[in-house]
Amino acid sequence: MEINFILILIIVVLAIVVVKLYEDNHKSKNSFDKIKQKAKEEKNLAKEKILEMLNKKEKLENHEVVNILGVSRDSVINYFDELEREGKVKQVGKSGRNVFYSKT
């Protein structure tokens, strides 16, 4: 009788632990989704700013955007690549210091 009670108690405790772990995992997933969404929103905002800059200026170079937005060179390259795939900007020049971007 005492062993049955102990086994039931162990099963209940394990069930509580499993439920708690599931809840924690679900909360972590939601937090990660929120972080991803915020990063996506920040990227879209940066791309919008780039397009606004191109409305005021005919051409932009990477270093200008790095300085204005305060993001890394790699981020700026990614933003321009995406804008180019979306058909919103075009790259002029192949590589190096001679490259700039303009609106399509």
N, C-alpha and C positions, 0 to 999 in steps of 0.2 A: 504494500500500500504506500509506504513512504517513498519507494523508488518511483512509482507512478507519478506521485506528486512532484518529485524532483524533475522527472523527464518532462512533464507538462510545463513546469516552470521554465526549464531550459528552452523548450519550444517557443513559449510565449516571448521570452527575452530575445531569442533569435529573430522572431517575427518582427518585433519592435525595431531591432537593429536594421533589418532588411528594409523596412518601411522608411526609416530615417535616412538610410543611405540612398534610397530611391528619390526621396524628396530633395536631398542635398544635390544629387546629380541633376535633377530637373531644374533646380534653381540655378545651378552652374551653367546649364545649357541656355537658360533664358538670359543670364548675364552675358554670356558669350555672344548670343544673338543681338543683344542691345549694343555691345561694343562694335560688332560688325556693322550694324545699321548706322551707328554714329560715324564710323570711319567712312562708310559709303556716302553719307550726307556731307562730310567734310570734303571728300574728293569732288563731289558734284559741285559744291560751292566754289572750290578752287578752280574747277574747269569753267564755271560761269564767270569768275573774275578774269580769267585769261581771255575769254571771249569779249568781255567788257573792255579790257585793255586793247584788244585788237580793233574794237570799234573806234577807239580814240587814236590809235597808231596803226599804220599800215603793216608793220612787221615787228615781231618780237623775237628776241634771242633768249635762250635758256637762262643765262646768267641774270637777265633783267627780271624774269619771273621768280627766280630763286630769291633775289633781293627783295622784291615787292611782297611776295607771299610768305617769305621766311620758312620755306620748306627745302628739302634736299634736292640736289640736282637730279637724282634718280627719280624722285617723285615728279618733278617737272617733266622729265622725259616721258614717264608713264602717262601723265596727263595729256601731253601733246600727242603721244601715240594713240590714245583713246579718241581724242578729238579728231585725229586724222582718219581713224577707222570709221568714225561717225560721219565723216564727210564735211566737217565744220572748219577744218584748217588744212593747209597743205604745207609740207616741208619744202623749203627751197635750199638746195645744196645737199651734198651727200653726207658729209661728216665734218667734224672739227669746228673751228671758229667761223667758218663761212656759212654755217647753217642758221637759217631763221625760219620763222613760221608766219604765214599770213592767212587771212580768212579766204575761204573758197567762194 
